[in-house]
């Protein structure tokens, strides 16, 4: 834990790494929650529609943050 704190204080780029990584994990969890909710709905169309919406939102968040991370890495590579 102290090593992570020292990394964040020494390198501001690490703050961005940690934040994007945590948001990607949240996007994956939202997708997974919707995925399991879809199968546990057992034919209830209203719950399945809600679960589908959660899967799309989680996948969109996940994918957009991965693309954002690659853009940040590309820009960071230009300056090193």
MDAnalysis code that builds the backbone (N, CA, C; Angstrom):
import MDAnalysis as mda
import numpy as np

u = mda.Universe.empty(240, n_residues=80, atom_resindex=np.repeat(np.arange(80), 3), trajectory=True)
u.add_TopologyAttr("name", ["N", "CA", "C"] * 80)
u.add_TopologyAttr("resid", np.arange(1, 81))
u.add_TopologyAttr("resname", ["UNK", "UNK", "UNK", "UNK", "UNK", "UNK", "UNK", "UNK", "UNK", "UNK", "UNK", "UNK", "UNK", "UNK", "UNK", "UNK", "UNK", "UNK", "UNK", "UNK", "UNK", "UNK", "UNK", "UNK", "UNK", "UNK", "UNK", "UNK", "UNK", "UNK", "UNK", "UNK", "UNK", "UNK", "UNK", "UNK", "UNK", "UNK", "UNK", "UNK", "UNK", "UNK", "UNK", "UNK", "UNK", "UNK", "UNK", "UNK", "UNK", "UNK", "UNK", "UNK", "UNK", "UNK", "UNK", "UNK", "UNK", "UNK", "UNK", "UNK", "UNK", "UNK", "UNK", "UNK", "UNK", "UNK", "UNK", "UNK", "UNK", "UNK", "UNK", "UNK", "UNK", "UNK", "UNK", "UNK", "UNK", "UNK", "UNK", "UNK"])
u.atoms.positions = np.array([
    [0.820, -1.185, 0.000],
    [0.000, 0.000, 0.000],
    [0.867, 1.253, 0.000],
    [1.925, 1.240, 0.786],
    [2.813, 2.393, 0.833],
    [3.548, 2.582, -0.488],
    [3.837, 1.483, -1.164],
    [4.506, 1.586, -2.455],
    [3.596, 2.261, -3.473],
    [2.296, 1.922, -3.449],
    [1.334, 2.551, -4.345],
    [1.209, 4.035, -4.043],
    [1.170, 4.398, -2.766],
    [1.084, 5.805, -2.372],
    [2.322, 6.573, -2.812],
    [3.481, 5.982, -2.650],
    [4.719, 6.631, -3.080],
    [4.739, 6.802, -4.595],
    [4.236, 5.824, -5.327],
    [4.177, 5.917, -6.780],
    [3.265, 7.050, -7.219],
    [2.133, 7.210, -6.554],
    [1.189, 8.270, -6.901],
    [1.780, 9.642, -6.620],
    [2.495, 9.793, -5.510],
    [3.074, 11.090, -5.153],
    [4.235, 11.437, -6.085],
    [5.056, 10.473, -6.436],
    [6.232, 10.740, -7.251],
    [5.892, 10.971, -8.716],
    [4.884, 10.276, -9.225],
    [4.592, 10.315, -10.644],
    [3.118, 10.669, -10.859],
    [2.810, 11.886, -11.327],
    [1.406, 12.253, -11.527],
    [0.732, 11.425, -12.617],
    [1.486, 10.868, -13.524],
    [0.954, 9.993, -14.561],
    [0.344, 8.745, -13.931],
    [0.857, 8.361, -12.781],
    [0.347, 7.181, -12.079],
    [-1.073, 7.415, -11.568],
    [-1.407, 8.657, -11.218],
    [-2.784, 8.961, -10.803],
    [-3.758, 8.614, -11.915],
    [-3.401, 8.992, -13.112],
    [-4.244, 8.713, -14.270],
    [-4.341, 7.214, -14.523],
    [-3.246, 6.512, -14.356],
    [-3.240, 5.063, -14.548],
    [-4.197, 4.394, -13.565],
    [-4.117, 4.777, -12.306],
    [-4.963, 4.184, -11.275],
    [-6.433, 4.511, -11.526],
    [-6.728, 5.766, -11.865],
    [-8.118, 6.173, -12.083],
    [-8.740, 5.452, -13.264],
    [-8.030, 5.378, -14.376],
    [-8.571, 4.706, -15.556],
    [-8.724, 3.216, -15.296],
    [-7.784, 2.618, -14.617],
    [-7.871, 1.192, -14.306],
    [-9.075, 0.891, -13.426],
    [-9.324, 1.736, -12.440],
    [-10.474, 1.512, -11.560],
    [-11.789, 1.699, -12.320],
    [-11.854, 2.677, -13.202],
    [-13.070, 2.888, -13.981],
    [-13.312, 1.755, -14.973],
    [-12.251, 1.193, -15.538],
    [-12.395, 0.031, -16.421],
    [-12.954, -1.146, -15.626],
    [-12.480, -1.316, -14.408],
    [-12.997, -2.394, -13.563],
    [-14.471, -2.172, -13.238],
    [-14.865, -0.933, -12.997],
    [-16.274, -0.633, -12.728],
    [-17.121, -0.942, -13.964],
    [-16.629, -0.586, -15.139],
    [-17.348, -0.901, -16.370],
    [-17.524, -2.400, -16.562],
    [-16.485, -3.156, -16.258],
    [-16.587, -4.610, -16.373],
    [-17.587, -5.160, -15.368],
    [-17.589, -4.635, -14.145],
    [-18.534, -5.108, -13.134],
    [-19.980, -4.789, -13.517],
    [-20.213, -3.609, -14.094],
    [-21.562, -3.268, -14.547],
    [-21.998, -4.227, -15.640],
    [-21.095, -4.509, -16.580],
    [-21.419, -5.461, -17.640],
    [-21.724, -6.842, -17.066],
    [-20.884, -7.299, -16.154],
    [-21.066, -8.635, -15.583],
    [-22.350, -8.722, -14.766],
    [-22.691, -7.646, -14.054],
    [-23.933, -7.620, -13.279],
    [-25.137, -7.735, -14.211],
    [-25.107, -7.011, -15.319],
    [-26.188, -7.106, -16.293],
    [-26.242, -8.473, -16.948],
    [-25.084, -9.056, -17.205],
    [-25.008, -10.376, -17.830],
    [-25.646, -11.437, -16.939],
    [-25.304, -11.400, -15.661],
    [-25.895, -12.385, -14.750],
    [-27.375, -12.096, -14.522],
    [-27.749, -10.818, -14.473],
    [-29.150, -10.465, -14.304],
    [-30.004, -10.907, -15.470],
    [-29.430, -10.904, -16.666],
    [-30.168, -11.336, -17.856],
    [-30.538, -12.817, -17.749],
    [-29.613, -13.624, -17.313],
    [-29.888, -15.057, -17.213],
    [-30.719, -15.411, -15.987],
    [-30.653, -14.596, -14.959],
    [-31.446, -14.869, -13.769],
    [-32.870, -14.327, -13.877],
    [-33.193, -13.597, -14.947],
    [-34.531, -13.029, -15.121],
    [-35.555, -14.115, -15.467],
    [-35.141, -15.237, -16.021],
    [-36.011, -16.380, -16.332],
    [-37.242, -15.982, -17.124],
    [-37.038, -15.270, -18.209],
    [-38.138, -14.959, -19.105],
    [-38.911, -13.703, -18.772],
    [-38.590, -13.000, -17.709],
    [-39.268, -11.740, -17.395],
    [-38.678, -10.664, -18.316],
    [-39.467, -10.247, -19.297],
    [-38.957, -9.376, -20.353],
    [-38.546, -7.998, -19.844],
    [-39.215, -7.499, -18.830],
    [-38.854, -6.190, -18.286],
    [-37.473, -6.247, -17.625],
    [-37.221, -7.292, -16.847],
    [-35.908, -7.437, -16.209],
    [-34.824, -7.738, -17.236],
    [-35.159, -8.499, -18.261],
    [-34.176, -8.772, -19.297],
    [-33.800, -7.500, -20.054],
    [-34.777, -6.647, -20.306],
    [-34.478, -5.384, -20.986],
    [-33.576, -4.503, -20.122],
    [-33.840, -4.456, -18.829],
    [-32.992, -3.683, -17.919],
    [-31.581, -4.271, -17.879],
    [-31.493, -5.582, -17.844],
    [-30.178, -6.234, -17.806],
    [-29.422, -5.982, -19.109],
    [-30.114, -6.018, -20.246],
    [-29.478, -5.723, -21.528],
    [-28.933, -4.297, -21.535],
    [-29.714, -3.367, -21.000],
    [-29.283, -1.975, -20.940],
    [-28.024, -1.849, -20.074],
    [-27.989, -2.570, -18.957],
    [-26.799, -2.539, -18.104],
    [-25.594, -3.140, -18.818],
    [-25.809, -4.210, -19.566],
    [-24.691, -4.801, -20.299],
    [-24.136, -3.832, -21.328],
    [-25.012, -3.146, -22.042],
    [-24.560, -2.187, -23.054],
    [-23.832, -1.019, -22.391],
    [-24.351, -0.517, -21.284],
    [-23.698, 0.591, -20.588],
    [-22.321, 0.175, -20.067],
    [-22.235, -1.005, -19.471],
    [-20.951, -1.475, -18.955],
    [-19.947, -1.711, -20.051],
    [-20.397, -2.299, -21.153],
    [-19.495, -2.558, -22.270],
    [-19.043, -1.252, -22.919],
    [-19.948, -0.285, -23.006],
    [-19.592, 1.023, -23.571],
    [-18.562, 1.726, -22.691],
    [-18.784, 1.726, -21.389],
    [-17.824, 2.334, -20.468],
    [-16.477, 1.636, -20.557],
    [-16.497, 0.323, -20.558],
    [-15.270, -0.475, -20.630],
    [-14.495, -0.157, -21.909],
    [-15.180, -0.218, -23.051],
    [-14.510, -0.013, -24.336],
    [-14.011, 1.421, -24.496],
    [-14.817, 2.402, -24.088],
    [-14.392, 3.794, -24.248],
    [-13.182, 4.105, -23.373],
    [-13.127, 3.525, -22.192],
    [-11.969, 3.772, -21.332],
    [-10.718, 3.061, -21.829],
    [-10.884, 1.903, -22.434],
    [-9.719, 1.222, -23.019],
    [-9.177, 2.054, -24.182],
    [-10.066, 2.610, -25.010],
    [-9.630, 3.466, -26.107],
    [-8.963, 4.726, -25.554],
    [-9.560, 5.331, -24.525],
    [-8.965, 6.504, -23.895],
    [-7.567, 6.188, -23.358],
    [-7.425, 5.030, -22.738],
    [-6.133, 4.626, -22.197],
    [-5.094, 4.488, -23.311],
    [-5.484, 3.925, -24.447],
    [-4.540, 3.782, -25.549],
    [-4.154, 5.136, -26.130],
    [-5.090, 6.072, -26.182],
    [-4.772, 7.425, -26.653],
    [-3.795, 8.093, -25.688],
    [-4.024, 7.938, -24.398],
    [-3.110, 8.509, -23.400],
    [-1.724, 7.897, -23.537],
    [-1.664, 6.581, -23.732],
    [-0.357, 5.935, -23.913],
    [0.326, 6.433, -25.173],
    [-0.443, 6.650, -26.244],
    [0.133, 7.126, -27.497],
    [0.683, 8.533, -27.314],
    [-0.086, 9.401, -26.670],
    [0.381, 10.768, -26.428],
    [1.594, 10.765, -25.496],
    [1.564, 9.922, -24.468],
    [2.708, 9.811, -23.579],
    [3.950, 9.313, -24.305],
    [3.771, 8.449, -25.276],
    [4.899, 7.953, -26.060],
    [5.530, 9.009, -26.950],
    [4.765, 10.013, -27.318],
    [5.320, 11.086, -28.134],
    [6.327, 11.937, -27.366],
    [6.148, 12.024, -26.057],
    [7.002, 12.877, -25.243],
    [8.145, 12.126, -24.572],
    [8.225, 10.833, -24.771],
    [9.342, 10.094, -24.162],
    [10.298, 9.594, -25.182],
])
